[in-house]
Amino acid sequence: MHRAIDIVVNLFTPQEVAAGQTGFDARFTEQVRMPEHMKTGVSIDDYLRKMDAAGIERSLLIAVRAGDRRMQGSFEIPYEQVAQWCRKHPDRFSGLAGVDPFRGMQGLRDLTHAVQELGFVGAHLYPHWFRLAPNEALYYPYYAKCCELDIPIMMQVGQNLIYQKEVRLPSVARPILLDQIAIDFPELRLLGIHIGVPWTDEMIAMAWKHENVYIGIDAYAPKYLPPALKHYMNSYGAHKVLFGTDWPVIDPERAVAEMRAHEFRPEAMRQIMRDTAVKVFKL
């Protein structure tokens, strides 16, 4: 198998854990069955070893902006915190710039700086953290800026879990809401990540309908991918699906092994694991 690209990766070193920049608490780590030895963080060197063992050539690191800074539980990872690793390992990491719709023009300037000065290859959005559906007007300047910068934007669609006991966020981003965005911005490469559970059929429908809409299969172990999505991946939708893990939620070695176990057609596997990411993110 060709080497893979993981399109959804969170910084999870001891630095981010100690600084409260992960967005989840001990209850969540139990829910996702995180091994005890990982809970204090995994160094970049150890993560690179995991990438090598899994056959992953490049990971896209998210400079997360999660929630209105005035709200309890919100957090972020500054762009520079991601950029430092991209500079140190330019052949292994690329950055994704988190979007916060409440930062207005400064947020747009930040996104431009991330792409033009830091070399980031895309934008990232968590609609639920802002309690604002993805087709709301506040996001539209960011979609337009992504078109102007010629970068894709990915966003979590479907349900979200309770990441912190005291912060219960609504599931505001059903995949069908990408419909109007794709119509209004036909040049925007738009990725719905986390497969859209429990509305995965809606996510498939959006990717089938719109040339510019893609599906990220991160955050869920590939072993448990819904049958309809597996069929789509192995047939008429092979070119519209991109591999990801949402590390540290899913271990890359496990994810790649479970993808291989599905025995997808070789051409479909190449597209899902690498080729479509190269095209969408212009790698």
LINLINHU-V711451 format. One record per pair of residues at least 6 apart in sequence whose C-alpha atoms are under 6 Angstrom apart, sorted by the first residue. I is the first residue (numbers start at 1). J is the second residue. D is the distance in whole Angstrom. If there is no record, write none. Layout:
i = <I,I>
j = <J,J>
d = <D,D>
This chain:
i = <3,3,3,4,4,4,4,5,5,5,5,5,6,6,6,7,7,8,8,8,8,9,9,9,9,10,10,10,12,13,13,13,14,14,21,24,24,25,28,54,58,58,59,60,60,60,61,61,62,63,63,63,63,63,63,63,64,64,64,65,65,65,65,66,66,66,66,67,67,67,86,86,95,96,96,96,97,97,98,98,98,99,99,101,101,114,121,122,122,122,123,124,124,124,125,126,126,127,127,128,128,128,133,133,147,152,152,153,154,154,154,155,155,156,156,156,157,157,157,157,157,158,158,158,158,159,160,162,175,175,176,189,190,191,191,191,192,192,193,193,194,194,194,195,195,196,207,207,214,214,215,216,216,217,217,218,218,218,219,219,222,222,223,234,234,238,239,241,242,243,243>
j = <55,56,57,56,57,273,274,56,57,58,59,274,59,243,244,60,244,60,244,245,246,60,61,246,247,61,62,247,41,41,42,43,40,41,75,163,164,164,163,253,92,93,93,93,94,95,95,96,96,77,78,79,82,96,97,98,76,77,98,76,98,99,100,74,75,76,129,74,129,130,93,94,120,120,122,123,123,124,123,124,125,124,125,138,139,120,281,151,152,153,153,153,154,155,155,155,156,133,134,170,171,172,172,173,188,189,190,190,190,191,192,192,193,192,193,194,173,174,175,192,196,173,174,196,197,171,171,168,202,203,202,212,213,213,214,215,215,216,215,216,217,218,219,216,217,203,213,214,240,241,241,241,242,243,244,244,245,246,245,246,258,259,258,264,268,268,271,272,272,272,273>
d = <5,5,6,4,6,5,5,6,6,5,6,5,5,6,4,5,5,6,5,6,5,6,5,5,5,6,6,6,5,4,5,5,6,4,6,5,5,5,6,4,4,5,5,6,5,6,5,6,5,5,6,5,6,6,5,5,5,5,5,4,5,6,6,6,5,6,5,5,4,5,5,6,4,6,5,5,5,6,6,5,6,6,5,6,6,6,6,5,5,6,4,6,5,6,5,6,6,6,6,6,6,6,5,5,5,4,6,5,6,4,6,5,6,6,5,6,5,6,6,6,5,6,5,4,5,5,6,6,6,5,6,5,5,6,5,6,5,6,6,4,6,5,5,6,5,6,5,5,5,6,5,6,5,6,6,4,4,5,5,5,6,6,6,6,6,5,6,5,5,6,5>
